[in-house]
Amino acid sequence: ESGERKAKVEKMFGFMDAFLKNDSFSLQKDILDHVEYTVARSRFIFDDFEAYQGLSYSVRDRLIERWHDTHRYFKKKDPKRLYFLSLEFLMGRSLSNSVINLGIRDQYADALNQLGFEFEVVAEQEGDAALGNGGLARLCACQMDSLATLDYPAWGYGLRYQYGLFRQIILDGFQLEEPDYWLNFGNPWEIERVHVSYPVKFYGTVEEEGIQGQTIKVWIPGETVEAVAYDNPIPGYGTRNAINLRLWAAKPSDQYDMESYNTGDYINAIMDRQKAETISNVLYPDDRSYQGKELRLKQHYFFVSASLQDIIRRFRDDHNNFDEFPEKVALQINDTHPSLAIAEVMRVLVDEEHLDWSRAWDITSRVFSFTTHTVHAEALEKIPVDLLGNLLPRHLQIIYEINYKFMEELKSMIGQDYDRLSRMSIVEEGAVKSIRMANLSIVCCQIVNGVSKVHLDLLKERVFKDFYELWPQKFQYKTNGVTQRRWVVVSNPNLSSLISKWLGTESWIRNVDLLAGLRQHVSDPDLQREWKMVKKVNKARLAEYIETLSGIKVSLDAMFDVQIKRIHEYKRQLLNILGIIHRYDCIKNMETSDRRKVVPRVCIIGGKAAPGYDIAKKIIKLCHVVAEKINNDADIGDLLKLVFIPDYNVSVAELVIPGSDLSQHLSTAGHEASGTGSMKFLMNGCLLLATADGAIVEIMEEVGADNMFLFGAKVNEVPALHEKGASLKAPLQFLRVVRMVRDGYFGFKDYFKSLCDTLEDGKDFYLLGYDFASYLEAQAAADRTFVDPEKWIHMSILSTAGSGKFSSDKTIEEYAKHTWGIEPCKCPF
Ligand SMILES: [N-]=[N+]=N[C@]1([C@H](N)O)O[C@H](CO)[C@@H](O)[C@H](O)[C@H]1O
């Protein structure tokens, strides 16, 4: 019956490009049809936002077509699939990226023009999908773009938060948080799959039942919630493949207790049902440590259970022997947030599929791989057993069993070394007995990946030293990457066309190694002139944005010096601000004649602080009071400006990065697992001023240390410096600027006391004092280079030319080959 219908449809439409045409007239018609029939506004009168909606729905139609063809082809070929489990996906906007990956941006721009709209203006109507905090979350989004573009059969699974990462409002220089109700006007980029829903169980008890002489565990849940799927097609660039990001939303389950209904306690019954929806409501805005909150744990299990039910249902469609599961499925755990998936697969295989433990464990340990993104042992997730035992009683039993078997095996390998046994145990005894989710992930997974070469060294020598010594073969690294589609082609179209012109091809967009071809043209004056022009145009756009935001006029001749990332003490935005105070102080104390030699700077800082992170919030306030002083000081004029860009997100980054001359990555060496912002700046020809930390070390290998401005203690020097503690004496310049803040030179004397206290000798854990002198030297080197435009442009072109290694395409190819064992599966039509 469906075969017949398929044949009839194919005959009717012929197979290739079955339905939608992409010529300008067809696009105009589709946009108007959606304005009229989907947005329900008259096709004759609609505004920019309705044009955005109409346009987006017409683009979505073309995504759905490719999504269907891709998944029908995957179904036909039944390749090994990758399932990428992550609690966060920082997608940003979808419109521009989608039309560029579909290869029909120009057609759409023309169609809109015919209808009297401007593409860029309409594209600005879209809000960011901010379903994540920072680097880890954006990394997933870049990796999904690469998985699609490289034709890998992959799915992303996550949570459909109703509230994304909070909006940052700055009031009198203080950060306030506002809810990000991003779904207010609907979301054209998702498809609600009402028929794809699964019950997720919580609480309850575990009973034992005897079946055919076997005792099996039966989990009697206390509460059930429904998980409903929302699909987000992810189009590849230059391919028909479009893969899926499936996000789960919690809905009241249709199982309801008649009891409360009949007692007429109707309202409470409904309220109870409403409670269910809160599970997927809010993204936890903390980019730091794990909070032992029950709701957070519910979120973890909710998306893990729904995802695994969906994955196993798909596997069972074509397979009924679970020994094939690891051949057909690769499960990627992105940090420890999805690690409960390990216990869940064991529960399904043992309790529901009745496999014996060792067979189940063999399958489970071959199907999972784990990537950690942190260097701070204290940031590793630990779940109190009381919390876990109450919410997921069967999973706690299973984790205890996994740990018991692991401890037995370990004792047989290392003997009665109790310190090491307790350090490696998945169960942490002590005041709050807890489950170490990182230990569980390492014990289970075949491969544990760090996110940069330096990160792996830190995992081996510090964070997971015991495990590395036991299982060195498990530990690998896959250097992070960013997608050149969004971070160059979408956000910097002028540079993108310039690169294609000088490389004589656009294939670098899919084959990033070609960027190295720019090296042979680096000294060509025409390229240098055009390169400079592109940067100038992008700087003008950024300057306009700054003026709109803050009313501050900035000079395009100044060096645009940028630090944009989450606010953290280890990322040392405070070092940047103290450096600016030093620069200001120097200019103030200069002879007017010397001021002519000062290289004008526009210092731009942006980033959100976790709502409960007090010190980070003080750093934001300090930035504003210093800016207030400098920007209103007539003596300074255009020599120095400081601007804090509020509500930093993916779209702001897409505007700021192309307009930046210099970007700062100041983490205390050994604290940034990788960093990915640096890679986006590098691709856009922006020079880096940085410590040799995380991925910066590999960037130095690719573009050369002499093509960057490096400073500060090295990773292997920091532990010894920490030992020195109070004996480490900070330089006078540093003491002077700290004194200025402490004495209230910028006001708020008492408010900044605790911030200044963190910099006192012996307390300066992040070594701002120790690194201050070399930091100022690096800044001076940047000044000297900036006044030599040819040298600067030379370094800028070489930065882009050497950025190929840091494409997420590279990262994904490495993972596919060495961790997941998946092959491209390109949809042929
Ligand atoms: N969570 N986490 N970790 C991070 C970032 N904060 O999101 O992951 C990012 C992605 O791996 C890293 O680049 C960054 O160094 C690391 O701190």
The ligand as an SDF file (V2000), in Angstrom:
LIG
                    3D

 17 17  0  0  0  0  0  0  0  0999 V2000
   32.0890   23.0020   30.7860 N   0  0  0  0  0  0  0  0  0  0  0  0
   33.0010   23.2020   30.3010 N   0  0  0  0  0  0  0  0  0  0  0  0
   33.9620   23.3930   29.8110 N   0  0  0  0  0  0  0  0  0  0  0  0
   34.3640   24.2290   28.7560 C   0  0  0  0  0  0  0  0  0  0  0  0
   33.5540   25.5250   28.7050 C   0  0  0  0  0  0  0  0  0  0  0  0
   33.5780   26.2520   29.8870 N   0  0  0  0  0  0  0  0  0  0  0  0
   32.2380   25.2780   28.3660 O   0  0  0  0  0  0  0  0  0  0  0  0
   34.1560   23.4740   27.5690 O   0  0  0  0  0  0  0  0  0  0  0  0
   34.6900   24.0540   26.4030 C   0  0  0  0  0  0  0  0  0  0  0  0
   34.3900   23.1150   25.2480 C   0  0  0  0  0  0  0  0  0  0  0  0
   35.1420   21.9640   25.3420 O   0  0  0  0  0  0  0  0  0  0  0  0
   36.2030   24.2980   26.5150 C   0  0  0  0  0  0  0  0  0  0  0  0
   36.6590   24.9270   25.3610 O   0  0  0  0  0  0  0  0  0  0  0  0
   36.4840   25.1650   27.7420 C   0  0  0  0  0  0  0  0  0  0  0  0
   37.8680   25.2620   27.8980 O   0  0  0  0  0  0  0  0  0  0  0  0
   35.8520   24.5090   28.9700 C   0  0  0  0  0  0  0  0  0  0  0  0
   36.0150   25.3230   30.1160 O   0  0  0  0  0  0  0  0  0  0  0  0
  1  2  2  0
  2  3  2  0
  3  4  1  0
  4  5  1  0
  4  8  1  0
  4 16  1  0
  5  6  1  0
  5  7  1  0
  8  9  1  0
  9 10  1  0
  9 12  1  0
 10 11  1  0
 12 13  1  0
 12 14  1  0
 14 15  1  0
 14 16  1  0
 16 17  1  0
M  CHG  2   1  -1   2   1
M  END
$$$$
